[in-house]
Amino acid sequence: MEKPLISWDDFEKIDIRTGTIISVSDFPKARNPSYQLEIDFGILGIKKSSAQITDLYKKEDLIGKQIIAVVNFPKKQIANFLSECLVLGIYGENKEVTLLGPTLPVKNGLAIG
């Protein structure tokens, strides 16, 4: 289902950046199977995120992986964890998530637009 049109001004409000996952932990208190991630966004610093990506990714395979995330959402409390950004991915037919990321290495913190 296609969503309603947004204006260019609406799109420009979203701050989407590249980052590199630097640590991954299990998140047993999350309602759905998830990992707790720490992501290096270069000049923006390190931000934390909860991500429901356990179906397709092992913790050890995520370290050093570059991703794309929205970094200007308000912080969100998830169980006992404060998520500071939204890692972007594609929902598959069975709701498994494939992470979005650059196809070549790029500097952390670069803006997507």
C-alpha positions, 0 to 999 in steps of 0.5 A, spaced: 500 500 500 502 506 497 503 512 503 500 519 502 505 524 498 509 528 503 512 535 501 520 536 499 520 540 506 517 534 510 523 530 507 528 535 508 526 534 516 529 527 516 536 526 518 538 520 514 546 518 515 551 512 514 554 509 520 558 503 522 556 498 528 561 497 533 557 493 538 552 488 538 548 485 545 542 480 546 536 484 548 532 479 552 527 484 555 525 486 548 518 484 546 520 481 540 527 478 538 532 484 538 539 486 538 542 492 542 546 496 537 552 501 538 553 505 532 558 510 530 556 516 526 562 519 525 562 527 527 555 525 530 558 520 535 556 514 537 548 512 538 544 506 540 539 503 537 534 496 538 533 492 532 529 486 530 534 483 525 535 477 529 532 472 523 537 474 518 544 476 522 548 473 527 551 478 532 558 477 530 557 478 523 554 485 524 560 488 527 563 493 522 557 493 518 555 499 515 548 501 515 543 507 514 539 510 520 534 516 521 538 520 527 533 525 528 527 522 532 526 523 539 529 518 543 525 512 545 524 507 551 524 500 549 524 496 555 530 498 559 533 501 553 533 508 550 534 507 543 537 514 539 536 512 532 532 508 527 536 503 523 533 502 516 531 496 513 527 492 508 521 487 511 521 481 507 515 476 506 515 473 513 517 480 517 524 478 517 529 485 516 534 486 511 538 492 513 540 498 508 547 500 507 552 503 502 554 498 497 561 501 498 565 503 504 563 510 506 565 515 511 561 515 518 556 520 519 555 522 511 548 525 510 543 521 505 539 525 500 
